[in-house]
């Protein structure tokens, strides 16, 4: 490789890295602005309301809370803020009695988290209580002093963060859209992996697809959590109420996606059984699963533009039709299970695109009644 080729390679890598940095900045600049505004405002309010000369704990609590409450429900946001304040309060009280040091730090953190557990706090509250206690335990008491006033400062900072997040919120639709996109891309990739494993009779690939299918549940859970946080932002923040209607499409899709993911997991397990017992699957089964993946990708586009659901429905119905046709030629248990799971997943995707259950069932019956006798991958 010549020197010029090496230079061009480094230049290309540098451009890709710079492009990725700009993309991250494009998606993440608003929380940066929120944090900066909240820190300044919390410092100012603590000076005015509490009379503190250097209320940096209020500013720290504001910055921590802005990052923590983004996309969370009000309950979890309140948990986080209370955890900050509780950790500070417990740490201050213990420092009054035993001072600071290596052993004291561990004791202070443990006790703060134990108190949070005793008041039936959730994971967010308990964790943040420990983090806040660690922060205070390592401050130099000669520069700030050991004072319960930090608890009040933390509440001011957390309250300021909530106010800034409500008045100048991030875009809940964008957060939900990115999470849904990751979920759908992963689901389509797993379905393609299942199709390829069945086409080649590849047991290792089928088992890998099953492992990957089991991991999609975490993405669906993340989507549900992001949706809950998005609804909270849209309901309680006047500038974002207009996105409630758009979020409803994602909420409907999320319910059915949960079922589609479960059916895909069962489909992957059935693929392992098929390869173990009979080797490669019929070509039409492979083609039908590919159509499921195309339907998932089309669903991603539909959620961005809900007025165009037809591609999702066309691919899902095509998948069901192809799979049903296989039963005219093969009725063994392994093939029947695969066909049943393809049809179930297709039904889930039809409903995710906005069809009611009766409409989806009727469309499935019509598509399968005219299923072609044979298909090829």
ChimeraX attribute file (.defattr): number of C-alpha atoms within 10 A of each C-alpha:
attribute: neighborCount
match mode: 1-to-1
recipient: residues
	/A:1	5
	/A:2	7
	/A:3	8
	/A:4	9
	/A:5	10
	/A:6	11
	/A:7	11
	/A:8	12
	/A:9	12
	/A:10	12
	/A:11	12
	/A:12	12
	/A:13	12
	/A:14	12
	/A:15	12
	/A:16	12
	/A:17	12
	/A:18	12
	/A:19	12
	/A:20	12
	/A:21	11
	/A:22	12
	/A:23	11
	/A:24	11
	/A:25	12
	/A:26	10
	/A:27	13
	/A:28	12
	/A:29	11
	/A:30	15
	/A:31	18
	/A:32	14
	/A:33	12
	/A:34	20
	/A:35	22
	/A:36	15
	/A:37	18
	/A:38	29
	/A:39	25
	/A:40	17
	/A:41	20
	/A:42	29
	/A:43	24
	/A:44	19
	/A:45	19
	/A:46	24
	/A:47	17
	/A:48	11
	/A:49	10
	/A:50	14
	/A:51	11
	/A:52	15
	/A:53	11
	/A:54	13
	/A:55	22
	/A:56	21
	/A:57	27
	/A:58	32
	/A:59	30
	/A:60	22
	/A:61	28
	/A:62	35
	/A:63	25
	/A:64	21
	/A:65	28
	/A:66	28
	/A:67	17
	/A:68	19
	/A:69	22
	/A:70	22
	/A:71	26
	/A:72	21
	/A:73	19
	/A:74	16
	/A:75	12
	/A:76	18
	/A:77	24
	/A:78	20
	/A:79	21
	/A:80	27
	/A:81	29
	/A:82	24
	/A:83	30
	/A:84	31
	/A:85	28
	/A:86	28
	/A:87	33
	/A:88	34
	/A:89	23
	/A:90	25
	/A:91	34
	/A:92	24
	/A:93	15
	/A:94	20
	/A:95	19
	/A:96	13
	/A:97	8
	/A:98	12
	/A:99	16
	/A:100	21
	/A:101	12
	/A:102	9
	/A:103	9
	/A:104	17
	/A:105	21
	/A:106	15
	/A:107	18
	/A:108	27
	/A:109	24
	/A:110	17
	/A:111	19
	/A:112	28
	/A:113	25
	/A:114	16
	/A:115	17
	/A:116	25
	/A:117	16
	/A:118	10
	/A:119	10
	/A:120	11
	/A:121	19
	/A:122	15
	/A:123	16
	/A:124	19
	/A:125	27
	/A:126	27
	/A:127	20
	/A:128	27
	/A:129	35
	/A:130	27
	/A:131	19
	/A:132	27
	/A:133	30
	/A:134	21
	/A:135	17
	/A:136	24
	/A:137	28
	/A:138	14
	/A:139	13
	/A:140	11
	/A:141	15
	/A:142	7
	/A:143	7
	/A:144	12
	/A:145	11
	/A:146	20
	/A:147	15
	/A:148	15
	/A:149	15
	/A:150	24
	/A:151	22
	/A:152	18
	/A:153	29
	/A:154	32
	/A:155	23
	/A:156	26
	/A:157	35
	/A:158	32
	/A:159	21
	/A:160	27
	/A:161	32
	/A:162	23
	/A:163	15
	/A:164	18
	/A:165	23
	/A:166	19
	/A:167	15
	/A:168	18
	/A:169	22
	/A:170	24
	/A:171	17
	/A:172	24
	/A:173	22
	/A:174	12
	/A:175	19
	/A:176	24
	/A:177	19
	/A:178	13
	/A:179	19
	/A:180	25
	/A:181	19
	/A:182	15
	/A:183	24
	/A:184	22
	/A:185	14
	/A:186	20
	/A:187	26
	/A:188	21
	/A:189	19
	/A:190	26
	/A:191	28
	/A:192	21
	/A:193	24
	/A:194	30
	/A:195	29
	/A:196	21
	/A:197	26
	/A:198	26
	/A:199	20
	/A:200	15
	/A:201	20
	/A:202	18
	/A:203	19
	/A:204	12
	/A:205	20
	/A:206	28
	/A:207	20
	/A:208	16
	/A:209	28
	/A:210	24
	/A:211	15
	/A:212	19
	/A:213	26
	/A:214	16
	/A:215	15
	/A:216	22
	/A:217	17
	/A:218	11
	/A:219	19
	/A:220	21
	/A:221	14
	/A:222	16
	/A:223	26
	/A:224	20
	/A:225	17
	/A:226	24
	/A:227	27
	/A:228	20
	/A:229	24
	/A:230	26
	/A:231	25
	/A:232	21
	/A:233	29
	/A:234	24
	/A:235	16
	/A:236	14
	/A:237	18
	/A:238	13
	/A:239	16
	/A:240	22
	/A:241	15
	/A:242	12
	/A:243	17
	/A:244	17
	/A:245	10
	/A:246	14
	/A:247	21
	/A:248	13
	/A:249	18
	/A:250	25
	/A:251	18
	/A:252	15
	/A:253	23
	/A:254	20
	/A:255	15
	/A:256	21
	/A:257	26
	/A:258	20
	/A:259	17
	/A:260	24
	/A:261	25
	/A:262	18
	/A:263	21
	/A:264	28
	/A:265	26
	/A:266	20
	/A:267	26
	/A:268	30
	/A:269	20
	/A:270	23
	/A:271	31
	/A:272	26
	/A:273	20
	/A:274	22
	/A:275	23
	/A:276	15
	/A:277	10
	/A:278	12
	/A:279	18
	/A:280	19
	/A:281	21
	/A:282	19
	/A:283	18
	/A:284	22
	/A:285	27
	/A:286	26
	/A:287	22
	/A:288	29
	/A:289	36
	/A:290	24
	/A:291	27
	/A:292	29
	/A:293	27
	/A:294	22
	/A:295	27
	/A:296	31
	/A:297	21
	/A:298	23
	/A:299	26
	/A:300	24
	/A:301	16
	/A:302	20
	/A:303	21
	/A:304	15
	/A:305	12
	/A:306	16
	/A:307	8
	/A:308	14
	/A:309	20
	/A:310	16
	/A:311	18
	/A:312	27
	/A:313	26
	/A:314	16
	/A:315	25
	/A:316	31
	/A:317	29
	/A:318	23
	/A:319	31
	/A:320	29
	/A:321	28
	/A:322	30
	/A:323	32
	/A:324	26
	/A:325	21
	/A:326	22
	/A:327	14
	/A:328	12
	/A:329	10
	/A:330	12
	/A:331	11
	/A:332	10
	/A:333	12
	/A:334	19
	/A:335	21
	/A:336	17
	/A:337	19
	/A:338	23
	/A:339	26
	/A:340	16
	/A:341	23
	/A:342	29
	/A:343	26
	/A:344	18
	/A:345	26
	/A:346	31
	/A:347	24
	/A:348	24
	/A:349	28
	/A:350	30
	/A:351	21
	/A:352	30
	/A:353	28
	/A:354	18
	/A:355	18
	/A:356	12
	/A:357	13
	/A:358	10
	/A:359	12
	/A:360	22
	/A:361	15
	/A:362	11
	/A:363	17
	/A:364	21
	/A:365	14
	/A:366	13
	/A:367	20
	/A:368	19
	/A:369	12
	/A:370	12
	/A:371	21
	/A:372	15
	/A:373	14
	/A:374	15
	/A:375	18
	/A:376	11
	/A:377	13
